[in-house]
Amino acid sequence: MITTVLLVAATLAAPASQDTLSPAARRVLADVRFLADDRQEGRGVGTAGLSRSGAYIRDALARAGFQASFQDFTISRDAPAVLHTTLGGTATRNVVAILPGTSAALRGEVVVIGAHYDHLGLGGFGAMDPDSTGRVHNGADDNASGTAALLEIARLLGHRRPGRTIVLVAFSGEELGTLGSSYFVQHPLPQPVDSIYAMLNMDMVGRLRNARLLALGAATAKEFPALLDSLNTPPRFDLRASGDGWGPSDHAVFFAARRPVLHFFTDLHEDYHRSTDDWDKINASGVAQVAQFVGDLAWTLANRAGPLTFVDAPRPQATAGGGSGYGAYLGTIPDMTGSPGGVRITGVRAGSPAELAGLKAGDVITAIGAKVVANLYDMTDALRSHQAGDTVVIVVKRDGAEQRVTAILGKRAS
Ligand SMILES: [Zn+2]
């Protein structure tokens, strides 16, 4: 419906006061405000705030009609994140909620919907703002938004009777390197990993702008693009469906296990992994719309006849294992939908090397130093091959012409 799109635009122009929100948006906002409250200590692994959040999620899933329980695990002492933190050996838990399938032929197959509920705690490892280490990083968009969408989907589906089994999982340990989803894939509930029909991940769905929703991983099953299109009529979203299943979030773990995956995402912004990712910047109506859409998709997947046709893709070298990436810091905000022949940027961080070099929104980066940049992986690679203080020439396409700027790379938070 076109008016939906117009309503979203109006919401953005003048943020809706709470009493003009739909009941679903109000529920979502209440969940985001609970999870992204300073009291939850940035939902860092090992904090009472993360435990409190886990209990809140379990209770909400059980109330919605799912069989909800904790899946306990320990942060491995060999996890890459343990090299940067003192969290090795810490106990944490996923929350798993099951809605049994009712079709004798289909209930052995599982549609998984996931969202991580942990965040960066007080910053430091993984944060983009080393200057605010020690301040609570509330992670309202990352990923209280996806968690709130997960709870709303539970309310939409909890009292229905799907053909296939539906399993909702709130993962812990994502920010330390997708540890909770890795544990789940090794110890899947209630059935072996081969029985997972598809995995739908929601990570950062709280900043819907101009109705633009990314569905990354759409190339991981032949049937996905047509299925997504058929559910987006009348058009609810400016839907950008593309890409393989590799990416820095939990879905990549399921893709590595050769399952079709989708990652729903309302794109990056300048508060990403900073202490300013707060609840008052969340588009609650947008989160409710994403929940409705992903819930509809899950319902369709749980009841459709026949298998999905999995499409594999080689693992990109630079991002193996996901995570926030290391190397030198530039400070661009890349357009995650991709652009042919380079990386388009939607902005630069204030005071960053990118801003000082004169990079602007709309620039398409095609080379950094000696490296050609065709996509985000190349860009990550290029920055990893440099150190803070290096001076590099960056080639960009701007208004159709090629330009060169010189940047002095900075230090990334570690
Ligand atoms: Zn994150």
Residues whose N, C-alpha, C, O or C-beta is under 5 A from the ligand:
A	BS01	ZN	D142
